Amino acid sequence: MSSATDLYQEIILHHSRQPRHYGPLPGATHAYKADNPLCGDSYTIYLQVEDGVIRQTAFEGAGCAISKASASLMTDTITGKTLAEFEAIFATFHALVLGSQDAPKAETMGKLAAFSGIWKFPARVKCAMLAWHGVKNALKEGQA
């Protein structure tokens, strides 16, 4: 295993065991329950959006290490971002986990690079994207 692979595994395990922004979010303006019925992962995503900026984020629920770590890293990444910035980050992360030709180099993705090899395990891509799709759906239809 390469040192990058070891680091990526360490990041995923750390965020899975000690997720950031975990728990309810009082004052959330948006919420959405994201489920993956195939594996049982289920999270409620909470957002506080003001003036087109995602001011606060949180999530709660249960799932595998990949889905929980992804939700944790996502909340770290998108808090304080504009809605347009979120959309750009979403597209970039989605390309990364799909292993798309136009995906960014992993080293440009910060800690999100930990998911750069997920495309080799197609069933795990849904785990990595669950919370991200939850944010999109919360913004679209999940007014709290």
Summary of the structure (lengths in Angstrom):
residues: 144
radius of gyration: 14.3
end to end distance: 44.6
largest distance: 45.2
contacts: 468
relative contact order: 0.21
helix: 53%
strand: 21%
